[in-house]
Amino acid sequence: MQTVAARLGFGFVVVMAVAVALWSERFFAVFAGAWPFIDSGIRGVVSAFPVRALTHMLIAPLALLLGPFQFIASLRARAPRLHRYMGRIYVASCVIAGVAGFATALHASGGPVAGWGFGILAVLWVATSLGGMFAAMRRKIELHRLLMSLSYAMTFGAATLRLQIPFGFMLGYSEYPQMSVWLAYTSWIPNVLVVLAYFAIKQRAIRTPATAGRQPNPSSHPAPA
């Protein structure tokens, strides 16, 4: 059952990653003077800061798209070189999009509260991505897996943000900038907490058998009188 649930969950992540990545590429239309399905608040930010905003919006989807395939164990085993190359592209995408995102967050359409949320996200995103790469270079594989999982949890915030937008409309918000005050935090913090909980449970499961299988040493107890 856990295997089925894990596969369904991973399939959902892949579908959402591909869908959101492709949907985000509509920003290429801005170069032609078109703004298809682009919120007026976001349009204002892009118009005021086109280089940093479009760099973030067009590079980040690449990281979102590549990320899931880095977690496929069979692919890593069969094609380790491909895994490394894709990892480098992923990290480069996260760093470029993260720096551009941080610069854009200073002028977020939702104001300073939203800006702080997206700014913190950008800093942690870049830090975990680079940290995960350096951990792999030092052969610290468990740390690498933790940091890259945290990195993708933040990358996937692009998808969870869009999943939460309908709830914003249901709560009475009329446009994205208004709800981005809380989306700037709820889009990625729960993802990070899920990853941390998963690794904590995993570590506990690894340690438990080591102690559960131990039998008491008879010599350590006094003999009955």
N, C-alpha and C positions, 0 to 999 in steps of 0.2 A: 504493500500500500504506500509506504514511504517513497519507493522508487517511482511509482506512478504519479504521486503528488509532486515529486521533484521534477519529473519530466514535464508535467503539465505546467508547473511554475516556470520552468526554463523556457518552454515553448511560448508562454505568455510574454516573457521578457523579450524574446527574439522578435515576436510579432510587433510588440509595442515599439521596440527600438527601430525596426525597419520602417514602420509607419510614420513615427515622429521624425525620423531622419529625412525621409522623402518629403514629408510635409514641410519641413523647415527649409528645404531647398527652393521654396517659392520666393524666397528673398532674392534670388538671382534676378527676378523680374524687375527689381528696383533699378537695376542698371539700365533697363529699357524705359524707365519712367512709370512703371506699373506697380500697383500696391494691392495684389490679390489677397483678400481675406486678412489684411494686416490691421490690427487695432490702431486707432487714431493716436493713442498715447505712445505706443511703440513706434509708430510712424514719425512722431515728433522727435523721439530720441535718435532714430536713424537719420533723419534729415539734419539734425543738429550735429551729430557725431558719426558720419557715415563710415569712416574707416574702421574705428574701433568696434562699432556696433555690428557692421556687416562681417568683420573678421570673426567675431564671436559667433554670430548666427549661422555662418556658412562653414566654419571649421569644426565647431562643436558636434554637428551631426555625424561627422566622420568617426569621432571617438565613440559616439553612441552606437553606431553601426558595427564597428569592429569589436567592441568590448565583449559581447556574449561569446564570440567564437574563441576568445582567449581562455575561457573556462571549460572548454571541452577537453577532457582528459585524453581521450583517444586521439584527438588531433595533435595535442602536445606530444604524445608518445610517438606518433607516426611521422610527424613533420616538425621536429623541434626548431629547425632553422626558420621555417615559416612562422612559428610562434614568436620567435625573437624579432623577426622583421616587422610582423604585425604589431608586436608590443612597442617597438620603437615608434612606429607611426602613431599608435594610440597615445603614447606619452607626449610626443611632439604636438599632437592635436590638442591634448588637454592643456599643455603649457601655453600654447599660442592662444587658444580660445579662452583659457583662464585669465591670462594677463589682459586680453582685450575685454573680457567680461568684467574684471575688476575696474578697469578704466571706465566702462560703460555704467557700472553700478553706481558710480558717483553721481550719475544723472538719471537714475531710475525713474520711470514714469509714475511710480507709486510713492515717490518722495523719499526722504532720508531713512525712514524706518525700513522700507523695502530695500533701499540701497545698502543699508548695513547687512541685511540678511543675505543678499546676493554677493556683497563684497566678502563677507566671511566665507561663504561657499566657495568663491573663486580662489581665495588664499589656501583653504584646506584642500581644494581640488588639485591645485598645482603641487602642493607639498606632498600629498599622498602619492600622486603619480610619479614624481621624481624620486621620492623615498622608496617606492616599490621597485623602480628601475635599478636604483643603486643597491638595494637589498639583493636583487637577482644577480647583479655583477659580483657581489661579495659571497654568493652562494648561500645566502640566508633565506632559504626557500619558504619556510613558514612565515617569516616576516614579510617576504615578498607577496605571498598569497593574501595575507591580511591587508596590507596596504593597497594592493591593487583591487581587492574586493571593496574596500572603503572608497577608493577612487571611482570605481564604476557605480557604486551606490549613489555617489554625487552626480556622476554623468547621467544616470538614469533619472535624476531629478527632473530632467527635461520632459520625461514621459509622465512621471507622477504629477507634475505640475498641470499638465494638460488633462489628466484624469480628474483632477480636483476642480478645474474651472467650472464644470457644470454645477457642482455643489455651491460654488460662489454665486451663480445666477439664482439657484434655488433659495439661497439665503437672502436674496434681495439686492445683490450688487448688480449694477447695470453695465459695468465695463471692467476690463481687465485691470487698469491702474488701481482701482479701488480695492480689489481683492488681492492684489499683489503684495499688500502690506503684510498679510499672513502667509500667502503662497511662497514668499521669499524664504520662509522657514519650514513650513509644513511639506514643501515639495522635496526636501532632501534629508532633513533631520530624522524622520522615521526610517528612511532607507538605511542610514548610518547605524541607527540603533538595532535594526534587524540584523545587520552584518555583525555587529559587536556581540549580540546575543548568540548568534549562530556559532561564532568562534569560541565564545565562552563555554557553551554547551559541549562543543567538540573537544575542547581541552579537558573538560571535566570527565567526559566519557573515556578519554585516553588514560587518564590517571586512575579512574575508579577500578578497572580490572586489575591494575598492578597491586592495589591494596586489598581488594576483595578476595583475591586468591591466596593471600597469605594465611598460614595456619599458625596458631599460637605455639610458641616454643615451650614444650613441657618442662624443660630445665629451668625456665624462668619462674615457675610456680612452685611453692613449697609442697613437698610430699605430704600426703594425708597422715595424720598421727595414728 
